[in-house]
Amino acid sequence: MEITDTKLVSAKVGYYSNTGMSLIDIIQEEIKEWNNSELKKLMLTGQKYYLGDADILQRKRMAIGEGGQLQEVENLANNKLVHNFVRKLVDQKIGYLLSKPLSIQTENKTYQEILTGIFDKSFMKLLKNLGKDAINKGKAWIQVYYNEEGELRFKRLPSEEIIPLWKDTEHTKLDALIRVYEVEVYEGRKKKTIKKVEYWDTKQVLRYVENNGSLIPDVETPEGTGHFMIIDEEGNQQPYTWNKVPFIYFKYNDEEQPLIKFVKSLVDDYDRNKSDNSNNLEDLPNSIYVLKNYDGTNLGEFRKNMSLYRAVKVTDEGGVETLNLEMNVEAYKTHIEQDRKDIYEFGRGVDTQSERFGQAPSGIALKFLYNDLDMDCNIIETEFQASLEYLLWFVDQHLINTGQGDYTEESVEFIFNRDILINETDSITNCKNSMGIISDETIVANHPYVTDVREELDRIKQHREEATNAIYPPNFNTGGVGNEE
């Protein structure tokens, strides 16, 4: 069935409504536009480079042939050295910002326990992977859904499958969403890949299958179903929808641009120059030969004789001379070092091979070294805070729908605990010097050896009580001689 009711269409899709296009036509137009977009290409490139599949792997060794045309040369070295700076930069940001558990704070203890159960270790792993997707692809996506047991769950989806239709130009509110993905199925004994398309808005979900370039209703699922189904006591299924589209985005930055956009040209240049240098070193023994009165038929025969016999026949006053190719080592070294510095500067990371790390830097020096990384993680945290707040709306609605209480007026704070590198000696000295000035709890929380503040405070209290009992036994009266009860 072809839907033509433009009242179901989002604001962006509504742009096409005056053209007389059906919803299916609009969906197909959006998919076509997305497949040709630079953003999708950047997403795929970012993921490719993270996995180590850089452009250098596709390079061929070329030379000018007959007629002045370039042609591939197969008898010279063609080393393809991949330096996976992208993976290191991405993992560095994730490890710095998302390696430690997320802290959730609210004054309502019951609500706190519920949220702790929902945002558990499994969710922390999901959040870490969302961070990786966001940096590699500009933004990451999860879908809110109910599993077969009726439990609220969050599913991570590939960003390149999602086509968001926004209500606003700031891309903060979803009006509708198109998902395009492929699945493998068997037809008889043959496996084939089919493309499926889903259209989600706040009223319904439409599901299609691509067939010869056209979209037809997916026969496996009823058209016009809700976001989820509720089964009543009699076993009847009733479709329901959220008041919002059940997909949450997690952005790397406000512009939704992936890391690869800022470092790809630098990484490619580094790979290319390192590979070229490796080729030159490998080809260096094959210097340029100057032949005089060579007693042979062609240059191929000469190279063969040199390789097999280390000798060549000449006539009369003939001979062989070599021209060595000089390599400008200093220029190469300077260029490659500058490339590395630029990659870490514009990728906003920390070069752990920097000479400054070998000098046991102080706390202030470490903060300076981590300044770019910290700045980038501040931006990521701001974006993720907004997304978690949006996700919390679905959690609160779920708690209301399941009779667990209305906590929509409760204030919730998500705290990202960063894995900050510190100078332990400086930190311990600062903690010691702060005694009597600030609370013991604050001092313990900032001590580098403490992982659980509350547990450590209990140990300190127990230690002090044991020390006191050692000096004054429990039955020893310290109130003075002759005191009456």
C-alpha positions, 0 to 999 in steps of 0.5 A: 500500500502506498502512503500519500498522506503528507500529514505523517511526514516530517518537516524536512519531508514536508518540503517535498509535499507540494511536489505531489510526491508520495511518502515512498518517493520521498524516502527513496529521494532521501536515500539517494541523496544520503548515498551520494553525500560527503558525510556518508563517505567520511563515515565509511572512510573514518571507520576504514582508517580506524581498522587500518585500511588506509589509502596507501594500501591501494597505491601502485608504483608508477613510472613514465613509459613509452609515449609519456604515459604512466604505467605500473612498474612491478620490478621495483619496490612498492612498500605500503606502510600503514601508520594507524594514528587514527586508531591511536587518537580515537582509543586515546580519547575513549580511554581518557573519557569513557574508560571509567564507569559513569557516575549517576547522582540524584537525591532520590535513593529509589530512583538512584537504585533504578538508574544504577540498574539500567545504566549498568556495566553493559551500558558502560560498554555500549557508551564506550563503543558509541564514543568510538563510533561518534569520533570515527563517523561524526555521530553515533546512534542507539535505538530504544526498544523492548526485548521479548521479556519486556525489558527496556534495552538500547541497541547500537546501530551503524551510523551510515545506516541512519538518515535523520530528518530533523525538526530544527537546523541545529539538529537537536530534535528528531522529526522522523528517521529512515534506516537503510540496512542489509540482511542475508537470507537464503532462497533455497540453497543460495544465500543472497543479500536484500536491502531493507528500509524503515521509516520511523516517526512519532505515529508509526513505523513503515517497513519496506524491502527494495525490489529492482530499485523500488520499495515494496511493503515488507511482508514479514512485518505488518505495515503501519505498526507501532514502536513496540507491542503490548500484550494484554491479559488475553494475549492480544497485541496492541501497538504503541508509540513513544511521543518521540522518535526512539533513536538517540544520537551521540555527536563528536562535535556540534558540526557532526564532523568525524576525526578523519576529516582533520587528519586524513591528508596528514596521515596519508602524507606520513604513510606515503613518505615513509613508504617512499623512503622504504622503497628508496632504501630497498632500491638503493643497491640498484643504482643507475648504471652507465654502460660503455660498449656493452657486449649484449643485446638489451638492458634486460639481459644486462640486469639479469647478468648482474643479478645472477653472475655479478658480472657483465661483458664489455668490448674494447674500452668498455666499462660500467659506472654507477651513479648513486642517488643522494638522499636528503636525510635531514629534509626527510627527517624534518618533514616526517617529524613535522607531519607527526606533530601536526597529526597530534595537534590537529587530531587533538591527542597526546604524542606519547613518544614526545621527549617531554614524557621522559622527563617525569613532568610535573602536574602542571606540565602534564596538564599542558601536554594533555590540554588538546586532548582535554579540550576535545573531550570537553566537547564530547562530554557536552554532546554526550550529556545532552544525549543522555538527558534525551535518553533519560526521557525514555527511561522515565516514561518506561518507569511510568508505564510500568508502574515504577513511579514518576521521576520526571521532576527529579534532577539527575547528574551524569558525571564522566570520570576521566582517566587523568594521568598525574604526577603521583609524588606531587599529588600525594604531597598536595594531599598531605599539605591539605590536611586540616584545611579541607575535609578528609573525604576530599583529600581521600578522593584526590589521593592517587592510590584510592579507588573507592572513597567510601571504602577507604574512609571506613578503613581509616576509621577502623584503623583509628579505632584499633589504634585508640583501643591499643592505647586505651583498652575498651574497659579503661576509664579515662574520666579521672580517679574517683568519678562516680557513675 
